[in-house]
Amino acid sequence: MTIRKIAQILLTGLILLSLTACVAKVREAIPFLPQSNYVNRGGRMLTRAEVAYYQKLVDLRDAIRANPKDAVAYCSVGELFQKKGGYKDAKEYYLWALKRDDTLSQAHYNLGIICLQEDRFTEAFDHLRKARALSPDDA
């Protein structure tokens, strides 16, 4: 290969790379094309679901900063972690929520579910029984 051929290949590659960036912007600009599943956030390509998840965490963090006694916010953060499989972190947030408000049935219920998965049945039974006693109409 000559230097001229290599230069042409490199130039073609650069043009293709710049076109792919343009295509992503054009795709978002045309209203009848479906949106891309990916969004550029801080130089990283994240899915829209990941962006929504991180935004919920940021909103709940701000709510906790504004009111450190907000047990529901702690419980909500725990639920987000539990859905993603972070049971250890979720358990900590549920315990923090119960430290602020022991009558929060959702935190007791979620702790009971985690204890069931960890094969700690007596603790799970205690949390689930307390959740049922706190809100008996909750299915």
C-alpha positions in Angstrom: 0.0 0.0 0.0 1.2 3.4 -0.8 1.0 6.4 1.5 -1.6 7.9 -0.7 -3.9 4.8 -0.3 -3.4 4.8 3.5 -4.2 8.5 3.7 -7.4 7.9 1.6 -8.5 5.1 3.9 -7.9 7.3 7.0 -9.8 10.2 5.5 -12.7 8.0 4.6 -12.7 6.7 8.1 -12.8 10.2 9.6 -15.6 11.2 7.3 -17.6 8.1 8.3 -17.1 8.9 12.0 -18.2 12.5 11.6 -21.3 11.3 9.6 -22.3 9.0 12.4 -22.3 11.9 14.8 -24.3 13.9 12.4 -26.8 11.1 11.8 -27.5 10.9 15.6 -28.2 14.7 15.7 -30.3 14.5 12.5 -32.3 11.6 13.8 -33.3 13.6 16.9 -34.2 16.7 14.7 -36.6 14.9 12.5 -39.9 14.5 14.3 -41.3 11.4 12.6 -38.2 9.2 13.2 -38.2 7.3 16.5 -35.8 8.5 19.1 -32.6 6.8 19.8 -32.5 4.6 22.9 -29.2 6.2 23.9 -28.5 9.7 25.3 -25.1 11.4 25.7 -24.6 12.4 29.3 -21.2 13.8 30.2 -19.5 12.0 27.3 -21.1 8.7 28.2 -23.8 7.0 26.1 -26.6 6.0 28.5 -30.0 4.4 27.8 -33.0 6.5 28.5 -34.0 4.1 31.3 -30.6 4.6 33.0 -30.9 8.4 32.7 -34.4 8.2 34.3 -33.0 6.0 37.1 -30.1 8.3 37.9 -32.4 11.3 37.8 -34.7 9.7 40.4 -31.7 9.0 42.6 -30.6 12.7 42.3 -34.1 13.9 43.0 -34.4 11.7 46.1 -30.9 12.8 47.3 -32.0 16.4 47.0 -35.2 15.6 49.0 -33.2 13.9 51.7 -30.8 16.9 51.9 -33.8 19.3 52.1 -35.5 17.2 54.9 -33.2 14.7 56.5 -36.1 13.3 58.5 -38.1 12.2 55.4 -38.5 8.5 55.9 -40.4 8.0 52.7 -37.5 9.4 50.6 -35.1 6.9 52.3 -37.5 4.1 51.6 -37.8 5.2 47.9 -34.1 5.1 47.5 -34.0 1.7 49.0 -36.7 0.5 46.5 -34.6 1.8 43.6 -31.6 -0.1 44.9 -33.6 -3.2 45.5 -35.0 -3.2 42.0 -31.4 -3.1 40.6 -30.3 -6.0 42.9 -28.4 -3.9 45.5 -30.0 -5.6 48.5 -27.3 -4.5 51.0 -27.7 -0.8 50.1 -31.5 -1.2 50.0 -31.5 -2.7 53.5 -29.5 0.1 54.9 -31.9 2.7 53.5 -34.9 0.8 54.8 -33.2 0.7 58.3 -32.5 4.5 58.1 -36.2 5.0 57.1 -37.4 3.0 60.1 -35.0 4.9 62.3 -36.8 8.1 61.3 -40.4 6.6 61.2 -41.0 3.2 62.7 -44.6 3.2 61.5 -43.7 3.1 57.8 -45.2 -0.1 56.6 -43.5 -0.1 53.2 -40.0 -0.2 54.8 -41.1 -3.1 57.0 -42.5 -5.0 54.1 -39.4 -4.5 51.9 -37.1 -5.5 54.8 -39.2 -8.6 55.2 -38.8 -9.5 51.6 -35.0 -9.1 51.7 -34.9 -11.2 54.9 -36.8 -13.9 53.1 -34.3 -13.9 50.3 -31.4 -14.1 52.9 -33.1 -17.1 54.6 -33.6 -15.2 57.9 -37.2 -16.3 58.4 -37.9 -15.1 61.9 -36.8 -11.6 61.2 -38.7 -11.7 57.9 -41.8 -12.8 59.8 -41.5 -10.0 62.3 -41.1 -7.3 59.6 -44.0 -8.7 57.5 -46.3 -9.1 60.5 -45.5 -5.5 61.6 -46.2 -4.2 58.0 -49.5 -6.0 58.0 -50.4 -4.6 61.4 -49.5 -1.0 60.3 -51.6 -1.1 57.1 -54.0 -4.0 57.1 -55.9 -2.8 54.0 -52.8 -3.0 51.9 -52.9 -6.1 49.7 
